Amino acid sequence: MDVTEQEARAERARELQDIAEATLDLEFGSSDEGEGGEVSGVEDEKSESETEDEPDVEADEQTRKRRKLGDLLGMDPEWFPWPDRLTCTLDIMLHLPRSVFSNKQMDLFLWLLRMNGVGGRSSVKSFLRYCDETQKLYGVKSHLYEGSLGHRFYVNDLGQLLGQEMANPRVRANLHFYPEDSGKHLSEARQGTRWLHELPPELTTPYARLGDQVYYTFEPALLTGRRLCIPVRWFTRGETMYAQCWKMVFVRGEGGGHWRAINDPIVEVGAHEFLLSFPNLLGDMKDHPERYNDMPPVSRIEGMVLNLTLLPLCSS
């Protein structure tokens, strides 16, 4: 009997031993589980299968070689942040609510996959290490609180939950951030008068991106026809973006005069009428004062000169 056949028999013997031990775990439970041998979603315990991380001989060394986290990220964009379908489904199974699997049971699952020609983790240890690293990178942090009666409970971080939903292309496409003027039709909350008229302007969506410029509420903007306005609320009507705006008028006086915002009545301005946002308007007034009849910058409103570096206009 040559060396290759001996190694193959030894490998089959190890696999049969793993099957037997995993079957006993399934039937009677593992004697190590009371000492931390169970696998939960966040615990990383040691098991006898860790020896699989050690390199085998010759050909088996490449197939059993443990992959590093950096080599796995982004292997299959369809299953991101998991590298492939197998890792995703195994991770879901491992973190089922109120389900606890021992290391031996996970060894059995991995062996069955290997025997059926499905590649994947080389050991439970490497798989758990990947799950922990993925949780650190893309998971949601839970905050511990204590109730008035002394009970303890966890709350998931709301900011991280919203961040994940915003980053999900399947969810992001269905999110709306502006009120809609839909006339008599009313089927969504964003179409109600509460968001469109009653909600204070400072609590609404603070900006709109039109072309390559960003227009913020409570910041002067230049319109077509050399008009100036201050948008206070952005909304949609059909497929077009509109803004509810305050008019701006120039008041002559000492020191060159100043600008005044007229907040009544509110005027509606279509997105196609906006020409320059506040920073670009200031720069254009500085570089080409002749275009504005040498009027003072729009940062001078009601005679108060705003310190743009310390007191942004939108905060005044």
C-alpha positions, 0 to 999 in steps of 0.5 A, a space after each residue: 500500500 503506497 503513501 497516497 492510499 494510506 493518506 486517503 484512508 486516514 482522511 476517510 477515517 477522520 471524516 467518519 469519526 466526525 460524522 459519528 461525533 456529530 450524530 451523537 451530538 444531534 441525538 444526545 447533546 454535546 457534553 461540552 455544551 454546558 461549558 460554552 461549546 454551543 455556537 450562538 450568533 456572537 460567541 466564538 468558542 474553540 472546538 476540536 475541528 480547529 485542527 482542520 485549519 492546519 495545512 494538510 499534505 500536498 493537494 489537500 493543502 490548497 483545497 482546505 486552506 483557510 481564506 482570509 477575510 480580505 480575500 472573501 469580501 466582494 467575491 460575489 456582489 449579488 451576495 454582499 457582504 457575504 462572499 457567496 450564497 453558501 456563506 450567506 445561508 449558513 450565517 442565516 441558519 446559525 443566527 436563527 432566533 432561539 436556535 443554538 448549534 454546537 461546533 460538532 453539528 456545524 462540522 456535520 453541516 460543512 462535511 455534508 456540503 463538501 461531500 455533495 461538491 459544495 465548497 465553503 468554509 474549511 472549518 467552524 472556526 474560520 466560518 465564525 471568525 468571518 461572521 464576527 468580522 462581518 458583524 463588526 463591519 456591517 452589523 447593527 449595534 445594540 444598546 443596553 438599557 435598564 428599565 425603571 423596575 430594574 429589568 434590562 433590555 437592548 435597543 438596536 441603534 436607530 441611526 445604523 438601521 436607517 443607514 442600512 436602509 438608505 444603502 439598500 438599493 431595493 429600499 432606497 428607490 422607494 423612499 421619498 424625502 419631499 412632500 408632494 402636491 398631488 391635488 385632490 389625490 391622497 394615498 400617502 402621508 407625503 401628499 397631505 397638507 401637514 407636510 406640505 403646509 403645516 410642518 415648520 420649514 426648518 424641519 423639512 428636507 433642507 436642500 435640493 440638488 438641481 443639476 450640479 448645484 445644491 440649494 439649501 433652505 433659508 439661503 438666497 438664490 438667483 432666479 431667471 430674470 435676475 430675481 432673488 429669492 430664499 427657498 424655505 420648503 422644497 416639494 414635488 408636483 408630478 415629476 417636477 421639483 418646486 420651492 416655496 420661497 420668500 421674495 428678496 428686495 433691495 432697500 437703499 440706505 446708508 452704507 450701500 443699502 441692504 436686502 430684505 426678505 418678504 415672507 408674505 406672500 409665499 411664492 412658488 418657484 419651479 426648479 428650472 428657474 433656479 440659476 445660482 445657489 448661495 455660494 455661487 451667487 456670492 462668488 458671482 457678485 464679487 467677481 462681476 459686480 457690474 451685473 448687479 449694479 454694484 449692489 451689496 452681497 446677498 449676505 447683507 439682509 435687513 442691515 445685518 452683515 452675516 459672518 459667513 464663516 461663523 454664522 451661516 445664513 441658514 442658521 440666522 
